Amino acid sequence: MSRTVFGCIEAGGTKFVAGIVAGPDDIRETARFDTTTPQETIGATLDWLRAAQDRHGALAAIGIASFGPLELDRQAPDWGHITATTKKGWSNTDFAGLIGRALDLPVGFDTDVNGAALAESRWGAGQGKPASVYITIGTGIGGGAIVDGKPLQGLSHPEMGHIRVPRHPLDTAFPGICPFHGDCLEGLASGPAIKARWGASLSELPSDHEAHDIVAWYLAHMVVTLQSIMEPGCVILGGGVTGTPALLDRIRAQADKLGGGYFRGRASDIIVAPGLGDKAGLLGGLALAQDILTSTI
């Protein structure tokens, strides 16, 4: 029996990845597009999805896991829009609406990190956990939390990269690069912040360079903050910065020390790498597409 196929979009500030996906173990085809203008990038994605239906059959729904900020309230007049983003030319883009109208399909829509968190909760490192968190540390820092199978959302989606952390004693002069907050977590520990401070990526610096302990210290504070708020069963750390050798072990050691044995979950146990690897974002689109299809049946 043939499986239902979905159109999935992982929309990042640098690239879009589109896919035809039937299940977490059944990615039929993918394509990559540079993120340029909305008209060009969304147009190319739509053209590919239309052509892909000829090869793989009619799509049942679309799932979009996108960079933000986003309007996620389906009752809001600008639901489905990318709102006031720092990505030039993309503010107030009606992303989900354009895709849905062009393909005449229901669209599941959420942030890229919420999508990845949802996929990891269902099929990856967060399986079986009543609460899990996915954090990406790369060009920016973002996070999504899944509680009882659903992404955490209040007035808007979480912005975990903008929590405030204490300054490391050896890192008091750097002002941070966040245009809104200066030395928030993203302003201090994202990939561009590391390059602005030390002139190279973390993986390019010698293993005994002070940057490794300083960045791990900031990220450990983030983990302990999450433990204080929600005691997640796992904190999944992904993104380019976390590919630095031994960084996860440094974060685990620092977070255990900062936690002081207080929390039920030991940081050394709950801090894990993504179970889905670099497929978490695209499979986030699958999870969102499956959910919107179920809700419309």
C-alpha positions as CSV (number, residue, x, y, z in Angstrom):
1,M,0.0,0.0,0.0
2,S,1.4,3.4,-1.0
3,R,2.1,5.9,1.8
4,T,0.8,9.4,2.2
5,V,3.3,11.9,1.0
6,F,3.9,15.4,2.3
7,G,5.7,18.5,1.2
8,C,8.2,19.7,3.8
9,I,10.1,22.9,3.9
10,E,13.0,23.8,6.3
11,A,13.3,27.5,5.7
12,G,16.6,29.0,7.0
13,G,18.1,32.4,6.7
14,T,20.9,31.0,4.5
15,K,19.1,28.1,2.6
16,F,15.8,26.4,2.1
17,V,15.5,22.7,2.0
18,A,12.4,21.3,0.4
19,G,11.4,17.6,0.5
20,I,8.9,15.0,-0.4
21,V,8.5,12.9,2.7
22,A,6.3,9.9,3.6
23,G,7.8,9.2,7.1
24,P,10.9,9.8,9.2
25,D,12.5,6.8,7.5
26,D,11.2,7.6,4.0
27,I,12.5,10.9,2.6
28,R,11.8,10.5,-1.1
29,E,13.6,13.5,-2.6
30,T,15.0,16.8,-1.5
31,A,16.2,20.1,-3.0
32,R,18.2,23.0,-1.7
33,F,17.7,26.7,-2.6
34,D,19.7,29.7,-1.4
35,T,17.6,32.2,0.6
36,T,17.6,35.3,-1.5
37,T,14.4,37.4,-1.9
38,P,11.0,36.0,-0.8
39,Q,9.7,36.1,-4.4
40,E,12.7,34.2,-5.8
41,T,13.1,31.7,-3.0
42,I,9.5,30.9,-2.3
43,G,8.8,30.9,-6.1
44,A,11.6,28.3,-6.7
45,T,10.3,26.2,-3.8
46,L,6.8,26.2,-5.2
47,D,8.0,25.3,-8.7
48,W,9.9,22.4,-7.3
49,L,7.0,21.1,-5.2
50,R,4.6,21.3,-8.1
51,A,7.0,19.3,-10.3
52,A,7.8,16.8,-7.5
53,Q,4.1,15.9,-7.3
54,D,4.3,14.6,-10.8
55,R,7.1,12.2,-9.7
56,H,5.8,11.2,-6.3
57,G,2.0,11.7,-6.4
58,A,-0.3,14.3,-4.9
59,L,0.7,15.8,-1.6
60,A,-1.6,15.6,1.4
61,A,-0.4,18.7,3.2
62,I,2.6,21.0,3.6
63,G,4.7,21.5,6.7
64,I,6.9,24.6,7.0
65,A,9.6,25.0,9.8
66,S,10.9,28.5,9.3
67,F,13.2,31.1,10.6
68,G,11.4,33.9,12.4
69,P,10.0,35.7,14.1
70,L,6.6,34.3,13.0
71,E,3.0,34.9,13.6
72,L,1.6,31.6,14.8
73,D,-1.9,32.6,16.0
74,R,-4.2,31.2,13.4
75,Q,-6.9,33.8,14.5
76,A,-4.6,36.7,13.7
77,P,-5.0,38.5,10.4
78,D,-1.3,38.0,9.7
79,W,-1.1,34.4,10.6
80,G,1.6,32.6,8.6
81,H,3.7,35.7,8.2
82,I,7.4,36.2,8.9
83,T,7.2,39.3,11.0
84,A,9.9,41.8,11.9
85,T,12.9,39.7,11.0
86,T,16.5,40.9,10.7
87,K,16.7,39.0,7.3
88,K,16.7,41.8,4.8
89,G,13.6,41.9,2.6
90,W,11.7,39.2,4.5
91,S,9.7,41.2,7.1
92,N,6.0,40.9,6.8
93,T,6.2,38.1,4.2
94,D,3.0,36.0,4.0
95,F,4.9,32.7,3.8
96,A,2.4,30.1,4.8
97,G,-0.4,31.8,3.0
98,L,1.4,32.0,-0.3
99,I,2.3,28.3,-0.1
100,G,-1.1,27.2,0.9
101,R,-3.0,29.2,-1.8
102,A,-0.6,28.3,-4.5
103,L,-0.9,24.5,-3.8
104,D,-4.4,24.5,-2.4
105,L,-3.3,22.5,0.6
106,P,-3.4,22.8,4.3
107,V,-0.2,24.2,5.8
108,G,1.3,23.4,9.2
109,F,3.6,26.3,10.2
110,D,6.0,26.9,13.1
111,T,9.5,28.0,13.8
112,D,12.5,26.0,12.6
113,V,13.5,25.1,16.2
114,N,9.9,24.2,17.2
115,G,9.7,22.0,14.2
116,A,13.0,20.3,15.0
117,A,12.0,20.0,18.7
118,L,8.8,18.3,17.6
119,A,10.6,15.9,15.3
120,E,13.1,15.0,17.9
121,S,10.3,14.4,20.4
122,R,8.6,11.9,18.1
123,W,11.4,10.1,16.4
124,G,14.7,11.2,17.9
125,A,16.4,11.9,21.1
126,G,13.3,13.2,22.9
127,Q,11.2,10.1,22.4
128,G,9.3,9.0,25.6
129,K,10.1,12.3,27.4
130,P,7.1,14.3,28.8
131,A,9.2,17.4,28.3
132,S,12.1,18.0,26.0
133,V,14.0,21.0,24.6
134,Y,15.8,21.4,21.3
135,I,18.4,24.2,21.1
136,T,20.4,25.1,18.0
137,I,23.6,27.1,18.4
138,G,24.9,28.4,15.1
139,T,24.4,31.7,13.2
140,G,21.9,32.4,16.0
141,I,20.7,30.6,19.0
142,G,17.1,29.4,19.2
143,G,15.1,26.8,21.1
144,G,11.9,25.0,21.1
145,A,10.3,23.1,24.0
146,I,7.9,20.2,23.7
147,V,5.5,19.5,26.6
148,D,3.2,16.5,26.4
149,G,3.7,16.3,22.6
150,K,3.0,19.9,21.8
151,P,5.3,22.9,21.2
152,L,5.3,25.4,24.0
153,Q,3.7,28.7,23.0
154,G,2.6,31.8,24.9
155,L,1.9,35.2,23.3
156,S,4.4,34.0,20.7
157,H,7.0,31.3,20.3
158,P,9.9,31.1,22.7
159,E,13.1,33.1,22.1
160,M,15.5,31.1,24.2
161,G,18.6,32.5,22.6
162,H,17.8,35.9,24.2
163,I,18.0,34.9,27.8
164,R,20.4,36.9,29.9
165,V,23.3,35.1,31.4
166,P,26.0,36.2,33.9
167,R,29.3,37.4,32.3
168,H,32.2,35.0,32.5
169,P,35.0,36.5,34.6
170,L,37.4,36.3,31.7
171,D,34.9,37.8,29.2
172,T,33.8,41.1,30.7
173,A,34.9,43.5,27.9
174,F,33.2,42.1,24.9
175,P,29.9,44.0,24.4
176,G,28.0,41.2,22.5
177,I,26.6,41.3,19.0
178,C,22.8,41.1,19.5
179,P,21.3,44.2,17.9
180,F,18.5,44.1,20.5
181,H,20.2,43.1,23.8
182,G,24.0,43.2,23.2
183,D,25.2,40.5,25.6
184,C,22.3,38.1,25.7
185,L,23.1,34.4,25.2
186,E,23.0,34.8,21.4
187,G,25.1,37.9,21.6
188,L,27.8,36.1,23.5
189,A,27.8,32.4,22.3
190,S,26.5,32.2,18.7
191,G,28.9,31.5,15.9
192,P,29.1,35.1,14.8
193,A,29.7,36.2,18.4
194,I,32.6,33.8,18.7
195,K,34.2,35.0,15.4
196,A,33.7,38.7,16.4
197,R,35.5,38.0,19.7
198,W,38.3,35.7,18.8
199,G,38.6,36.0,15.0
200,A,37.8,32.4,14.2
201,S,35.1,29.7,14.7
202,L,35.2,27.7,17.9
203,S,36.3,24.6,16.0
204,E,39.2,26.5,14.4
205,L,40.6,27.6,17.7
206,P,43.2,25.4,19.6
207,S,41.6,23.0,22.0
208,D,43.3,24.7,25.0
209,H,42.0,28.2,23.9
210,E,40.0,30.0,26.6
211,A,37.0,30.3,24.2
212,H,36.0,26.7,24.7
213,D,35.5,27.0,28.4
214,I,33.9,30.4,28.1
215,V,31.3,29.3,25.5
216,A,30.6,26.1,27.4
217,W,30.1,28.1,30.6
218,Y,27.5,30.4,28.9
219,L,25.6,27.4,27.3
220,A,25.7,25.6,30.7
221,H,23.9,28.5,32.3
222,M,21.3,28.1,29.6
223,V,20.8,24.5,30.5
224,V,20.5,25.2,34.2
225,T,18.0,27.9,33.5
226,L,15.9,25.4,31.5
227,Q,16.2,22.9,34.4
228,S,15.0,25.5,36.8
229,I,12.0,26.3,34.6
230,M,10.8,22.9,33.4
231,E,13.1,20.0,34.4
232,P,13.2,18.6,30.8
233,G,13.9,15.0,30.3
234,C,16.5,16.0,27.7
235,V,18.1,19.1,26.3
236,I,19.1,18.4,22.7
237,L,22.0,20.6,21.5
238,G,22.4,21.0,17.7
239,G,23.7,23.5,15.3
240,G,27.2,24.2,13.8
241,V,28.9,25.4,17.0
242,T,28.0,22.1,18.8
243,G,30.1,20.2,16.2
244,T,33.2,21.5,18.0
245,P,35.0,18.5,19.4
246,A,34.5,18.0,23.2
247,L,32.1,21.0,23.5
248,L,29.1,18.9,24.7
249,D,31.3,17.3,27.4
250,R,32.5,20.7,28.5
251,I,28.9,21.9,28.7
252,R,27.8,18.8,30.7
253,A,30.6,19.3,33.2
254,Q,29.9,23.0,33.7
255,A,26.2,22.5,34.0
256,D,26.6,19.7,36.6
257,K,28.8,22.0,38.6
258,L,26.4,25.0,38.3
259,G,23.4,22.8,39.2
260,G,25.0,21.8,42.4
261,G,23.2,18.4,42.5
262,Y,19.9,20.1,43.0
263,F,17.9,19.0,40.0
264,R,16.4,15.6,39.4
265,G,18.0,15.3,36.0
266,R,21.8,15.3,35.9
267,A,23.1,17.6,33.2
268,S,25.6,15.0,32.2
269,D,22.7,12.7,31.4
270,I,20.1,15.0,29.9
271,I,22.4,17.0,27.5
272,V,22.4,15.0,24.2
273,A,23.1,15.4,20.5
274,P,20.2,15.3,18.0
275,G,19.0,11.8,17.4
276,L,17.9,12.8,13.9
277,G,21.2,14.6,13.0
278,D,20.8,17.1,10.2
279,K,17.4,15.8,9.3
280,A,15.6,17.3,12.4
281,G,14.6,20.5,10.6
282,L,13.1,18.8,7.5
283,L,11.4,16.2,9.6
284,G,10.0,19.0,11.7
285,G,8.1,20.0,8.5
286,L,6.8,16.4,8.3
287,A,5.5,16.5,11.9
288,L,3.8,19.9,11.2
289,A,2.3,18.6,8.0
290,Q,1.0,15.4,9.7
291,D,-0.6,17.5,12.5
292,I,-2.4,19.9,10.2
293,L,-3.7,17.1,8.1
294,T,-5.1,15.3,11.2
295,S,-6.7,18.5,12.5
296,T,-8.5,19.1,9.2
297,I,-9.9,15.6,8.7
